[in-house]
Amino acid sequence: MWKPNVIYKLDWLTEVMTNELKNLVEKNLLKEDSKMSSSLKKIYTKGGDIEVVVKVLIEKVTNGYNGNFRFEFDGEVLEYDRKWFEILSDLVNHAFDNFKQRILAK
């Protein structure tokens, strides 16, 4: 299966937080049995030269994180934008849950 291109823009995250974030994204998106595997299969089996790009923008703010996730594929853009999540893993997991539901509903 093809792999999505993940682009990160991270503000005010330490190296430890950056590594945690990238591991969470990989767990949700890139692992073979990931949360997004059925959604990606649905996209890629349409055929053609489909490119999937996931843009992850995270900003560390006082006592939490702001996040914007864009999921681009086959001319479509899905966006998940949330302010102030206290726990980074919750922010990432909620974003990919949202994308999965929206893609599978199509």
N, C-alpha and C positions, 0 to 999 in steps of 0.2 A: 504494500500500500504506500502511496505517496505520503510525504510528511508536509504539514503546513509550515509556512515560513513565519517565525515568531520574531516580532520587533519589539524591543523594550525601550521605554523612556522612563527612567527612575530618578526621582528627586528626593534627596535627603535620606536615602536608605543607606544603612551601613553595609559592609561587605557580608556580614552574617544574614541580614535581612534580604539582601539581594540574592544570596544563595538559596535561602528558604523560599523566596518567591519563585525563582526559576525551577526549583524542585517541585513546587506545587503546580506550576503550569505544565511541566512535563508529566506529572502524575495524572493530571486531568485531560491532557491533550495528546501527548506523544507516545505514551505507553500502549502496547498492543491491546491490552484489556482496559483501556482508560474509559473514563466517563463519556468521552466524546467519540469513541471508536465507531459506534453505530451511526452517529450523525455524519462523521467523515466518510464512512463507507457509502452512505446514501448520496453524498455530494460527488464523490469520485466515481461512482458507478454510472453517473450520467454520461460518462464518456467525454471525449474531446480532451483539450488541453486545459483543464481546470486548475487554477492556482488558488490556494487558500492562504490568506495572510491574516495573522492575528496580531493586533497591535495592543500592547499592554503598557498603559501609562499609570504609574503609581507615585503618589506623593505622600511622604510622611508628614503628618501634621500633629499638633499637640494631642497626645493620648489616642492616636488612631491613624487611619490611612484614608486618603481619597483615591478612587480608582476609576479609570475609563478603559474599557475593553472594546475593541472593534474587531469584528469577525467578518472578513471580506471574502466572497467567493462567487464565481459565475455571475458577476455584475451586481450582486446583492451586498448590502452592508447591514449588519446587525450591530447594535451598539448597546452597551451596558455601562451606565455611568452612575456611580454612587459616591456620596460624600460621607465621610467619617464612619468608617467601620473600625471598631476597636481591635479586632483580631484579623491579621492579614490573611490567614488561611480561610476564614469565613468569607472575606471579600472575594478571593479567587474562586472558591467553591461555588458561591452563589452565582458568579458571572458565568461559569461553565454550565451550571445547572440551567440557567436561563437560556443560554445558546442551544443546549441540547434539546430542550422542550420546543423552542421556536423552530428549529430545523426539522425535527421529527414530525411536527404538526403540519408541515408543508406537503 
